[in-house]
Amino acid sequence: MHRNDLENIPAFWITGLLFIVSAPQLWLAQLALYGFVAARGGHAIAYATKQSHEIRATIYTVGSLLVIFMAIYSTIGIL
């Protein structure tokens, strides 16, 4: 579980910083940033309570999609 966090959270920090620098609307920033934190929290709870791989993968995918969205938005916003 910790290794998974170490692989995902630093990427979120970098992408999140670039996302904020691109000055998104407040509601969009809150949705993306809080959404990722909620997804990681949900993933940790699912992992700790030994939920099925499908449940963990679904929650993980939500967080990953939010990071991808922030990266794309940042790239488009900076250009």
Distance bins in CASP14 RR format, pairs under 12 A and 6 or more apart:
PFRMAT RR
TARGET T0000
AUTHOR 0000-0000-0000
RMODE 2
METHOD distances of the structure
MODEL  1
1 7 0 0 0 0 0 1 0 0 0 0 0
1 8 0 0 0 0 0 1 0 0 0 0 0
1 9 0 0 0 0 0 1 0 0 0 0 0
1 40 0 0 0 0 0 1 0 0 0 0 0
1 41 0 0 0 0 0 1 0 0 0 0 0
1 42 0 0 0 0 0 1 0 0 0 0 0
1 43 0 0 0 0 1 0 0 0 0 0 0
1 44 1 0 0 1 0 0 0 0 0 0 0
1 45 0 0 0 0 0 1 0 0 0 0 0
1 46 0 0 0 0 1 0 0 0 0 0 0
1 47 1 0 1 0 0 0 0 0 0 0 0
1 48 1 0 0 1 0 0 0 0 0 0 0
1 49 0 0 0 0 0 1 0 0 0 0 0
1 50 0 0 0 0 0 1 0 0 0 0 0
1 56 0 0 0 0 1 0 0 0 0 0 0
1 60 0 0 0 0 0 1 0 0 0 0 0
2 8 0 0 0 0 0 1 0 0 0 0 0
2 9 0 0 0 0 0 1 0 0 0 0 0
2 44 0 0 0 0 1 0 0 0 0 0 0
2 47 0 0 0 0 0 1 0 0 0 0 0
2 48 0 0 0 0 0 1 0 0 0 0 0
3 9 0 0 0 0 0 1 0 0 0 0 0
3 47 0 0 0 0 0 1 0 0 0 0 0
4 11 0 0 0 0 0 1 0 0 0 0 0
4 40 0 0 0 0 1 0 0 0 0 0 0
4 41 0 0 0 0 0 1 0 0 0 0 0
4 43 1 0 0 1 0 0 0 0 0 0 0
4 44 0 0 0 0 1 0 0 0 0 0 0
4 46 0 0 0 0 0 1 0 0 0 0 0
4 47 1 0 0 1 0 0 0 0 0 0 0
4 48 0 0 0 0 0 1 0 0 0 0 0
4 56 0 0 0 0 1 0 0 0 0 0 0
4 57 0 0 0 0 0 1 0 0 0 0 0
4 59 0 0 0 0 0 1 0 0 0 0 0
4 60 1 0 0 1 0 0 0 0 0 0 0
4 63 0 0 0 0 0 1 0 0 0 0 0
4 64 0 0 0 0 0 1 0 0 0 0 0
5 11 0 0 0 0 0 1 0 0 0 0 0
5 12 0 0 0 0 1 0 0 0 0 0 0
5 13 0 0 0 0 0 1 0 0 0 0 0
5 37 0 0 0 0 0 1 0 0 0 0 0
5 39 0 0 0 0 0 1 0 0 0 0 0
5 40 1 0 0 1 0 0 0 0 0 0 0
5 41 0 0 0 0 1 0 0 0 0 0 0
5 42 0 0 0 0 0 1 0 0 0 0 0
5 43 0 0 0 0 1 0 0 0 0 0 0
5 44 1 0 0 1 0 0 0 0 0 0 0
5 47 0 0 0 0 1 0 0 0 0 0 0
5 60 0 0 0 0 0 1 0 0 0 0 0
6 12 0 0 0 0 0 1 0 0 0 0 0
6 13 0 0 0 0 0 1 0 0 0 0 0
6 40 0 0 0 0 0 1 0 0 0 0 0
7 40 0 0 0 0 0 1 0 0 0 0 0
7 43 0 0 0 0 0 1 0 0 0 0 0
7 60 0 0 0 0 0 1 0 0 0 0 0
7 64 0 0 0 0 0 1 0 0 0 0 0
7 67 0 0 0 0 0 1 0 0 0 0 0
8 14 0 0 0 0 0 1 0 0 0 0 0
8 15 0 0 0 0 0 1 0 0 0 0 0
8 36 0 0 0 0 1 0 0 0 0 0 0
8 37 0 0 0 0 0 1 0 0 0 0 0
8 39 0 0 0 0 1 0 0 0 0 0 0
8 40 1 0 0 1 0 0 0 0 0 0 0
8 41 0 0 0 0 0 1 0 0 0 0 0
8 43 0 0 0 0 1 0 0 0 0 0 0
8 44 0 0 0 0 0 1 0 0 0 0 0
8 59 0 0 0 0 0 1 0 0 0 0 0
8 60 0 0 0 0 1 0 0 0 0 0 0
8 61 0 0 0 0 0 1 0 0 0 0 0
8 62 0 0 0 0 0 1 0 0 0 0 0
8 63 1 0 0 1 0 0 0 0 0 0 0
8 64 1 0 0 1 0 0 0 0 0 0 0
8 66 0 0 0 0 0 1 0 0 0 0 0
8 67 1 0 0 1 0 0 0 0 0 0 0
8 68 0 0 0 0 0 1 0 0 0 0 0
9 15 0 0 0 0 0 1 0 0 0 0 0
9 16 0 0 0 0 0 1 0 0 0 0 0
9 36 0 0 0 0 1 0 0 0 0 0 0
9 37 0 0 0 0 1 0 0 0 0 0 0
9 39 0 0 0 0 0 1 0 0 0 0 0
9 40 1 0 0 1 0 0 0 0 0 0 0
9 41 0 0 0 0 0 1 0 0 0 0 0
9 43 0 0 0 0 0 1 0 0 0 0 0
9 44 0 0 0 0 0 1 0 0 0 0 0
9 63 0 0 0 0 0 1 0 0 0 0 0
9 67 0 0 0 0 1 0 0 0 0 0 0
10 16 0 0 0 0 0 1 0 0 0 0 0
10 17 0 0 0 0 0 1 0 0 0 0 0
10 67 0 0 0 0 0 1 0 0 0 0 0
11 17 0 0 0 0 0 1 0 0 0 0 0
11 18 0 0 0 0 0 1 0 0 0 0 0
11 19 0 0 0 0 0 1 0 0 0 0 0
11 36 0 0 0 0 0 1 0 0 0 0 0
11 40 0 0 0 0 0 1 0 0 0 0 0
11 63 0 0 0 0 0 1 0 0 0 0 0
11 64 0 0 0 0 1 0 0 0 0 0 0
11 66 0 0 0 0 0 1 0 0 0 0 0
11 67 1 0 0 1 0 0 0 0 0 0 0
11 68 0 0 0 0 0 1 0 0 0 0 0
11 70 0 0 0 0 1 0 0 0 0 0 0
11 71 0 0 0 0 1 0 0 0 0 0 0
12 18 0 0 0 0 0 1 0 0 0 0 0
12 19 0 0 0 0 1 0 0 0 0 0 0
12 20 0 0 0 0 0 1 0 0 0 0 0
12 32 0 0 0 0 1 0 0 0 0 0 0
12 33 0 0 0 0 1 0 0 0 0 0 0
12 34 0 0 0 0 0 1 0 0 0 0 0
12 35 0 0 0 0 0 1 0 0 0 0 0
12 36 1 0 1 0 0 0 0 0 0 0 0
12 37 0 0 0 0 1 0 0 0 0 0 0
12 39 0 0 0 0 1 0 0 0 0 0 0
12 40 1 0 0 1 0 0 0 0 0 0 0
12 63 0 0 0 0 1 0 0 0 0 0 0
12 64 0 0 0 0 1 0 0 0 0 0 0
12 66 0 0 0 0 1 0 0 0 0 0 0
12 67 1 0 1 0 0 0 0 0 0 0 0
12 68 0 0 0 0 0 1 0 0 0 0 0
12 69 0 0 0 0 0 1 0 0 0 0 0
12 70 0 0 0 0 1 0 0 0 0 0 0
12 71 0 0 0 0 0 1 0 0 0 0 0
13 19 0 0 0 0 0 1 0 0 0 0 0
13 20 0 0 0 0 0 1 0 0 0 0 0
13 33 0 0 0 0 0 1 0 0 0 0 0
13 36 0 0 0 0 0 1 0 0 0 0 0
13 37 0 0 0 0 0 1 0 0 0 0 0
13 40 0 0 0 0 0 1 0 0 0 0 0
13 67 0 0 0 0 0 1 0 0 0 0 0
13 70 0 0 0 0 0 1 0 0 0 0 0
14 20 0 0 0 0 0 1 0 0 0 0 0
14 21 0 0 0 0 0 1 0 0 0 0 0
14 67 0 0 0 0 1 0 0 0 0 0 0
14 70 0 0 0 0 1 0 0 0 0 0 0
14 71 0 0 0 0 1 0 0 0 0 0 0
14 74 0 0 0 0 1 0 0 0 0 0 0
15 21 0 0 0 0 0 1 0 0 0 0 0
15 22 0 0 0 0 0 1 0 0 0 0 0
15 32 0 0 0 0 1 0 0 0 0 0 0
15 33 0 0 0 0 0 1 0 0 0 0 0
15 36 0 0 0 0 1 0 0 0 0 0 0
15 63 0 0 0 0 0 1 0 0 0 0 0
15 64 0 0 0 0 0 1 0 0 0 0 0
15 66 0 0 0 0 1 0 0 0 0 0 0
15 67 1 0 1 0 0 0 0 0 0 0 0
15 68 0 0 0 0 1 0 0 0 0 0 0
15 69 0 0 0 0 1 0 0 0 0 0 0
15 70 1 0 1 0 0 0 0 0 0 0 0
15 71 1 0 1 0 0 0 0 0 0 0 0
15 72 0 0 0 0 1 0 0 0 0 0 0
15 73 0 0 0 0 1 0 0 0 0 0 0
15 74 1 0 0 1 0 0 0 0 0 0 0
15 75 0 0 0 0 0 1 0 0 0 0 0
16 22 0 0 0 0 1 0 0 0 0 0 0
16 24 0 0 0 0 0 1 0 0 0 0 0
16 29 0 0 0 0 1 0 0 0 0 0 0
16 32 1 0 0 1 0 0 0 0 0 0 0
16 33 1 0 0 1 0 0 0 0 0 0 0
16 34 0 0 0 0 0 1 0 0 0 0 0
16 35 0 0 0 0 0 1 0 0 0 0 0
16 36 0 0 0 0 1 0 0 0 0 0 0
16 37 0 0 0 0 0 1 0 0 0 0 0
16 66 0 0 0 0 1 0 0 0 0 0 0
16 67 1 0 0 1 0 0 0 0 0 0 0
16 68 0 0 0 0 0 1 0 0 0 0 0
16 69 0 0 0 0 0 1 0 0 0 0 0
16 70 1 0 1 0 0 0 0 0 0 0 0
16 71 0 0 0 0 1 0 0 0 0 0 0
16 73 0 0 0 0 1 0 0 0 0 0 0
16 74 1 0 0 1 0 0 0 0 0 0 0
17 29 0 0 0 0 0 1 0 0 0 0 0
17 33 0 0 0 0 0 1 0 0 0 0 0
17 70 0 0 0 0 1 0 0 0 0 0 0
17 71 0 0 0 0 0 1 0 0 0 0 0
17 74 0 0 0 0 1 0 0 0 0 0 0
18 24 0 0 0 0 0 1 0 0 0 0 0
18 29 0 0 0 0 0 1 0 0 0 0 0
18 32 0 0 0 0 0 1 0 0 0 0 0
18 67 0 0 0 0 0 1 0 0 0 0 0
18 70 1 0 0 1 0 0 0 0 0 0 0
18 71 1 0 0 1 0 0 0 0 0 0 0
18 72 0 0 0 0 0 1 0 0 0 0 0
18 73 0 0 0 0 1 0 0 0 0 0 0
18 74 1 0 1 0 0 0 0 0 0 0 0
18 75 0 0 0 0 1 0 0 0 0 0 0
18 76 0 0 0 0 0 1 0 0 0 0 0
18 77 0 0 0 0 1 0 0 0 0 0 0
18 78 1 0 0 1 0 0 0 0 0 0 0
19 25 0 0 0 0 0 1 0 0 0 0 0
19 28 0 0 0 0 1 0 0 0 0 0 0
19 29 1 0 0 1 0 0 0 0 0 0 0
19 30 0 0 0 0 0 1 0 0 0 0 0
19 31 0 0 0 0 0 1 0 0 0 0 0
19 32 1 0 0 1 0 0 0 0 0 0 0
19 33 1 0 0 1 0 0 0 0 0 0 0
19 36 0 0 0 0 0 1 0 0 0 0 0
19 66 0 0 0 0 1 0 0 0 0 0 0
19 67 0 0 0 0 1 0 0 0 0 0 0
19 68 0 0 0 0 0 1 0 0 0 0 0
19 69 0 0 0 0 1 0 0 0 0 0 0
19 70 1 0 1 0 0 0 0 0 0 0 0
19 71 1 0 0 1 0 0 0 0 0 0 0
19 72 0 0 0 0 1 0 0 0 0 0 0
19 73 1 0 0 1 0 0 0 0 0 0 0
19 74 1 0 1 0 0 0 0 0 0 0 0
19 75 0 0 0 0 1 0 0 0 0 0 0
19 76 0 0 0 0 0 1 0 0 0 0 0
19 77 0 0 0 0 1 0 0 0 0 0 0
19 78 0 0 0 0 0 1 0 0 0 0 0
20 26 0 0 0 0 0 1 0 0 0 0 0
20 28 0 0 0 0 0 1 0 0 0 0 0
20 29 1 0 0 1 0 0 0 0 0 0 0
20 30 0 0 0 0 0 1 0 0 0 0 0
20 32 0 0 0 0 1 0 0 0 0 0 0
20 33 0 0 0 0 1 0 0 0 0 0 0
20 70 0 0 0 0 1 0 0 0 0 0 0
20 73 0 0 0 0 0 1 0 0 0 0 0
20 74 0 0 0 0 1 0 0 0 0 0 0
20 77 0 0 0 0 0 1 0 0 0 0 0
20 78 0 0 0 0 0 1 0 0 0 0 0
21 29 0 0 0 0 0 1 0 0 0 0 0
21 70 0 0 0 0 0 1 0 0 0 0 0
21 73 0 0 0 0 0 1 0 0 0 0 0
21 74 1 0 0 1 0 0 0 0 0 0 0
21 75 0 0 0 0 0 1 0 0 0 0 0
21 77 0 0 0 0 1 0 0 0 0 0 0
21 78 1 0 0 1 0 0 0 0 0 0 0
22 28 0 0 0 0 0 1 0 0 0 0 0
22 29 0 0 0 0 1 0 0 0 0 0 0
22 32 0 0 0 0 0 1 0 0 0 0 0
22 69 0 0 0 0 0 1 0 0 0 0 0
22 70 0 0 0 0 1 0 0 0 0 0 0
22 71 0 0 0 0 0 1 0 0 0 0 0
22 72 0 0 0 0 0 1 0 0 0 0 0
22 73 1 0 0 1 0 0 0 0 0 0 0
22 74 1 0 1 0 0 0 0 0 0 0 0
22 75 0 0 0 0 1 0 0 0 0 0 0
22 76 0 0 0 0 1 0 0 0 0 0 0
22 77 1 0 1 0 0 0 0 0 0 0 0
22 78 1 0 1 0 0 0 0 0 0 0 0
22 79 0 0 0 0 1 0 0 0 0 0 0
23 29 0 0 0 0 1 0 0 0 0 0 0
23 73 0 0 0 0 0 1 0 0 0 0 0
23 74 0 0 0 0 0 1 0 0 0 0 0
23 77 0 0 0 0 1 0 0 0 0 0 0
23 78 0 0 0 0 0 1 0 0 0 0 0
24 30 0 0 0 0 1 0 0 0 0 0 0
24 31 0 0 0 0 1 0 0 0 0 0 0
24 32 1 0 0 1 0 0 0 0 0 0 0
24 33 0 0 0 0 1 0 0 0 0 0 0
24 69 0 0 0 0 0 1 0 0 0 0 0
24 70 0 0 0 0 1 0 0 0 0 0 0
24 72 0 0 0 0 0 1 0 0 0 0 0
24 73 1 0 0 1 0 0 0 0 0 0 0
24 74 0 0 0 0 1 0 0 0 0 0 0
24 76 0 0 0 0 0 1 0 0 0 0 0
24 77 0 0 0 0 1 0 0 0 0 0 0
24 78 0 0 0 0 0 1 0 0 0 0 0
25 31 0 0 0 0 1 0 0 0 0 0 0
25 32 0 0 0 0 0 1 0 0 0 0 0
25 73 0 0 0 0 0 1 0 0 0 0 0
26 32 0 0 0 0 0 1 0 0 0 0 0
26 33 0 0 0 0 0 1 0 0 0 0 0
26 34 0 0 0 0 0 1 0 0 0 0 0
27 33 0 0 0 0 0 1 0 0 0 0 0
27 34 0 0 0 0 0 1 0 0 0 0 0
28 34 0 0 0 0 0 1 0 0 0 0 0
28 35 0 0 0 0 0 1 0 0 0 0 0
28 66 0 0 0 0 0 1 0 0 0 0 0
28 69 0 0 0 0 1 0 0 0 0 0 0
28 70 0 0 0 0 1 0 0 0 0 0 0
28 73 1 0 0 1 0 0 0 0 0 0 0
28 74 0 0 0 0 0 1 0 0 0 0 0
28 77 0 0 0 0 0 1 0 0 0 0 0
29 35 0 0 0 0 0 1 0 0 0 0 0
29 36 0 0 0 0 0 1 0 0 0 0 0
29 66 0 0 0 0 0 1 0 0 0 0 0
29 69 0 0 0 0 0 1 0 0 0 0 0
29 70 0 0 0 0 1 0 0 0 0 0 0
29 73 0 0 0 0 1 0 0 0 0 0 0
29 74 0 0 0 0 0 1 0 0 0 0 0
30 36 0 0 0 0 0 1 0 0 0 0 0
30 37 0 0 0 0 0 1 0 0 0 0 0
30 38 0 0 0 0 0 1 0 0 0 0 0
30 66 0 0 0 0 0 1 0 0 0 0 0
31 37 0 0 0 0 0 1 0 0 0 0 0
31 38 0 0 0 0 0 1 0 0 0 0 0
31 39 0 0 0 0 0 1 0 0 0 0 0
31 62 0 0 0 0 0 1 0 0 0 0 0
31 63 0 0 0 0 0 1 0 0 0 0 0
31 66 0 0 0 0 1 0 0 0 0 0 0
31 69 0 0 0 0 1 0 0 0 0 0 0
31 70 0 0 0 0 0 1 0 0 0 0 0
31 73 0 0 0 0 0 1 0 0 0 0 0
32 38 0 0 0 0 0 1 0 0 0 0 0
32 39 0 0 0 0 0 1 0 0 0 0 0
32 62 0 0 0 0 0 1 0 0 0 0 0
32 63 0 0 0 0 1 0 0 0 0 0 0
32 65 0 0 0 0 1 0 0 0 0 0 0
32 66 1 0 1 0 0 0 0 0 0 0 0
32 67 0 0 0 0 1 0 0 0 0 0 0
32 68 0 0 0 0 0 1 0 0 0 0 0
32 69 1 0 0 1 0 0 0 0 0 0 0
32 70 1 0 1 0 0 0 0 0 0 0 0
32 71 0 0 0 0 0 1 0 0 0 0 0
32 72 0 0 0 0 0 1 0 0 0 0 0
32 73 1 0 0 1 0 0 0 0 0 0 0
32 74 0 0 0 0 0 1 0 0 0 0 0
33 39 0 0 0 0 0 1 0 0 0 0 0
33 40 0 0 0 0 0 1 0 0 0 0 0
33 63 0 0 0 0 0 1 0 0 0 0 0
33 66 0 0 0 0 1 0 0 0 0 0 0
33 67 0 0 0 0 0 1 0 0 0 0 0
33 69 0 0 0 0 0 1 0 0 0 0 0
33 70 0 0 0 0 1 0 0 0 0 0 0
33 73 0 0 0 0 0 1 0 0 0 0 0
34 40 0 0 0 0 0 1 0 0 0 0 0
34 41 0 0 0 0 0 1 0 0 0 0 0
34 63 0 0 0 0 0 1 0 0 0 0 0
34 66 0 0 0 0 1 0 0 0 0 0 0
35 41 0 0 0 0 1 0 0 0 0 0 0
35 42 0 0 0 0 0 1 0 0 0 0 0
35 43 0 0 0 0 0 1 0 0 0 0 0
35 59 0 0 0 0 0 1 0 0 0 0 0
35 62 1 0 0 1 0 0 0 0 0 0 0
35 63 1 0 0 1 0 0 0 0 0 0 0
35 64 0 0 0 0 0 1 0 0 0 0 0
35 65 0 0 0 0 0 1 0 0 0 0 0
35 66 1 0 1 0 0 0 0 0 0 0 0
35 67 0 0 0 0 0 1 0 0 0 0 0
35 69 0 0 0 0 0 1 0 0 0 0 0
35 70 0 0 0 0 0 1 0 0 0 0 0
36 42 0 0 0 0 0 1 0 0 0 0 0
36 43 0 0 0 0 0 1 0 0 0 0 0
36 59 0 0 0 0 0 1 0 0 0 0 0
36 60 0 0 0 0 0 1 0 0 0 0 0
36 61 0 0 0 0 0 1 0 0 0 0 0
36 62 0 0 0 0 1 0 0 0 0 0 0
36 63 1 0 1 0 0 0 0 0 0 0 0
36 64 0 0 0 0 1 0 0 0 0 0 0
36 65 0 0 0 0 1 0 0 0 0 0 0
36 66 1 0 1 0 0 0 0 0 0 0 0
36 67 1 0 0 1 0 0 0 0 0 0 0
36 68 0 0 0 0 0 1 0 0 0 0 0
36 69 0 0 0 0 1 0 0 0 0 0 0
36 70 0 0 0 0 1 0 0 0 0 0 0
36 71 0 0 0 0 0 1 0 0 0 0 0
37 43 0 0 0 0 0 1 0 0 0 0 0
37 44 0 0 0 0 0 1 0 0 0 0 0
37 62 0 0 0 0 0 1 0 0 0 0 0
37 63 0 0 0 0 1 0 0 0 0 0 0
37 66 0 0 0 0 1 0 0 0 0 0 0
37 67 0 0 0 0 0 1 0 0 0 0 0
38 44 0 0 0 0 0 1 0 0 0 0 0
38 45 0 0 0 0 0 1 0 0 0 0 0
38 59 0 0 0 0 1 0 0 0 0 0 0
38 62 0 0 0 0 1 0 0 0 0 0 0
38 63 0 0 0 0 1 0 0 0 0 0 0
38 66 0 0 0 0 1 0 0 0 0 0 0
39 45 0 0 0 0 0 1 0 0 0 0 0
39 46 0 0 0 0 0 1 0 0 0 0 0
39 56 0 0 0 0 0 1 0 0 0 0 0
39 57 0 0 0 0 0 1 0 0 0 0 0
39 58 0 0 0 0 1 0 0 0 0 0 0
39 59 1 0 1 0 0 0 0 0 0 0 0
39 60 1 0 0 1 0 0 0 0 0 0 0
39 61 0 0 0 0 1 0 0 0 0 0 0
39 62 1 0 1 0 0 0 0 0 0 0 0
39 63 1 1 0 0 0 0 0 0 0 0 0
39 64 0 0 0 0 1 0 0 0 0 0 0
39 65 0 0 0 0 1 0 0 0 0 0 0
39 66 1 0 0 1 0 0 0 0 0 0 0
39 67 0 0 0 0 1 0 0 0 0 0 0
40 46 0 0 0 0 0 1 0 0 0 0 0
40 47 0 0 0 0 0 1 0 0 0 0 0
40 56 0 0 0 0 0 1 0 0 0 0 0
40 59 0 0 0 0 1 0 0 0 0 0 0
40 60 0 0 0 0 1 0 0 0 0 0 0
40 62 0 0 0 0 1 0 0 0 0 0 0
40 63 1 0 0 1 0 0 0 0 0 0 0
40 64 0 0 0 0 0 1 0 0 0 0 0
40 66 0 0 0 0 1 0 0 0 0 0 0
40 67 0 0 0 0 0 1 0 0 0 0 0
41 47 0 0 0 0 1 0 0 0 0 0 0
41 48 0 0 0 0 1 0 0 0 0 0 0
41 49 0 0 0 0 0 1 0 0 0 0 0
41 56 0 0 0 0 0 1 0 0 0 0 0
41 59 0 0 0 0 1 0 0 0 0 0 0
41 60 0 0 0 0 0 1 0 0 0 0 0
41 62 0 0 0 0 0 1 0 0 0 0 0
41 63 0 0 0 0 1 0 0 0 0 0 0
42 48 0 0 0 0 1 0 0 0 0 0 0
42 49 0 0 0 0 1 0 0 0 0 0 0
42 51 0 0 0 0 1 0 0 0 0 0 0
42 55 0 0 0 0 1 0 0 0 0 0 0
42 56 0 0 0 0 1 0 0 0 0 0 0
42 58 0 0 0 0 0 1 0 0 0 0 0
42 59 1 0 1 0 0 0 0 0 0 0 0
42 60 0 0 0 0 1 0 0 0 0 0 0
42 62 0 0 0 0 1 0 0 0 0 0 0
42 63 0 0 0 0 1 0 0 0 0 0 0
43 49 0 0 0 0 0 1 0 0 0 0 0
43 51 0 0 0 0 1 0 0 0 0 0 0
43 53 0 0 0 0 0 1 0 0 0 0 0
43 55 0 0 0 0 1 0 0 0 0 0 0
43 56 1 0 0 1 0 0 0 0 0 0 0
43 57 0 0 0 0 1 0 0 0 0 0 0
43 58 0 0 0 0 1 0 0 0 0 0 0
43 59 1 0 1 0 0 0 0 0 0 0 0
43 60 1 0 1 0 0 0 0 0 0 0 0
43 61 0 0 0 0 1 0 0 0 0 0 0
43 62 0 0 0 0 1 0 0 0 0 0 0
43 63 1 0 0 1 0 0 0 0 0 0 0
43 64 0 0 0 0 0 1 0 0 0 0 0
44 51 0 0 0 0 0 1 0 0 0 0 0
44 56 0 0 0 0 1 0 0 0 0 0 0
44 59 0 0 0 0 1 0 0 0 0 0 0
44 60 0 0 0 0 0 1 0 0 0 0 0
45 51 0 0 0 0 1 0 0 0 0 0 0
45 55 0 0 0 0 0 1 0 0 0 0 0
45 56 0 0 0 0 1 0 0 0 0 0 0
45 59 0 0 0 0 1 0 0 0 0 0 0
46 52 0 0 0 0 1 0 0 0 0 0 0
46 53 0 0 0 0 1 0 0 0 0 0 0
46 54 0 0 0 0 0 1 0 0 0 0 0
46 55 1 0 1 0 0 0 0 0 0 0 0
46 56 1 0 1 0 0 0 0 0 0 0 0
46 57 0 0 0 0 1 0 0 0 0 0 0
46 58 0 0 0 0 1 0 0 0 0 0 0
46 59 1 0 1 0 0 0 0 0 0 0 0
46 60 0 0 0 0 1 0 0 0 0 0 0
46 62 0 0 0 0 0 1 0 0 0 0 0
47 53 0 0 0 0 0 1 0 0 0 0 0
47 55 0 0 0 0 1 0 0 0 0 0 0
47 56 1 0 1 0 0 0 0 0 0 0 0
47 57 0 0 0 0 0 1 0 0 0 0 0
47 59 0 0 0 0 1 0 0 0 0 0 0
47 60 0 0 0 0 1 0 0 0 0 0 0
48 56 0 0 0 0 0 1 0 0 0 0 0
49 55 0 0 0 0 1 0 0 0 0 0 0
49 56 0 0 0 0 0 1 0 0 0 0 0
49 59 0 0 0 0 0 1 0 0 0 0 0
50 56 0 0 0 0 1 0 0 0 0 0 0
51 57 0 0 0 0 0 1 0 0 0 0 0
51 58 0 0 0 0 1 0 0 0 0 0 0
51 59 0 0 0 0 1 0 0 0 0 0 0
51 60 0 0 0 0 0 1 0 0 0 0 0
52 58 0 0 0 0 1 0 0 0 0 0 0
52 59 0 0 0 0 0 1 0 0 0 0 0
53 59 0 0 0 0 0 1 0 0 0 0 0
53 60 0 0 0 0 1 0 0 0 0 0 0
53 61 0 0 0 0 0 1 0 0 0 0 0
54 60 0 0 0 0 0 1 0 0 0 0 0
54 61 0 0 0 0 0 1 0 0 0 0 0
55 61 0 0 0 0 0 1 0 0 0 0 0
55 62 0 0 0 0 0 1 0 0 0 0 0
56 62 0 0 0 0 0 1 0 0 0 0 0
56 63 0 0 0 0 0 1 0 0 0 0 0
57 63 0 0 0 0 0 1 0 0 0 0 0
57 64 0 0 0 0 1 0 0 0 0 0 0
58 64 0 0 0 0 0 1 0 0 0 0 0
58 65 0 0 0 0 0 1 0 0 0 0 0
59 65 0 0 0 0 0 1 0 0 0 0 0
59 66 0 0 0 0 0 1 0 0 0 0 0
60 66 0 0 0 0 0 1 0 0 0 0 0
60 67 0 0 0 0 0 1 0 0 0 0 0
61 67 0 0 0 0 0 1 0 0 0 0 0
61 68 0 0 0 0 0 1 0 0 0 0 0
62 68 0 0 0 0 0 1 0 0 0 0 0
62 69 0 0 0 0 0 1 0 0 0 0 0
63 69 0 0 0 0 1 0 0 0 0 0 0
63 70 0 0 0 0 0 1 0 0 0 0 0
64 70 0 0 0 0 0 1 0 0 0 0 0
64 71 0 0 0 0 0 1 0 0 0 0 0
65 71 0 0 0 0 0 1 0 0 0 0 0
65 72 0 0 0 0 0 1 0 0 0 0 0
66 72 0 0 0 0 0 1 0 0 0 0 0
66 73 0 0 0 0 0 1 0 0 0 0 0
67 73 0 0 0 0 0 1 0 0 0 0 0
67 74 0 0 0 0 0 1 0 0 0 0 0
68 74 0 0 0 0 0 1 0 0 0 0 0
68 75 0 0 0 0 0 1 0 0 0 0 0
69 75 0 0 0 0 0 1 0 0 0 0 0
69 76 0 0 0 0 0 1 0 0 0 0 0
70 76 0 0 0 0 0 1 0 0 0 0 0
70 77 0 0 0 0 0 1 0 0 0 0 0
71 77 0 0 0 0 0 1 0 0 0 0 0
71 78 0 0 0 0 0 1 0 0 0 0 0
72 78 0 0 0 0 0 1 0 0 0 0 0
72 79 0 0 0 0 0 1 0 0 0 0 0
73 79 0 0 0 0 0 1 0 0 0 0 0
END
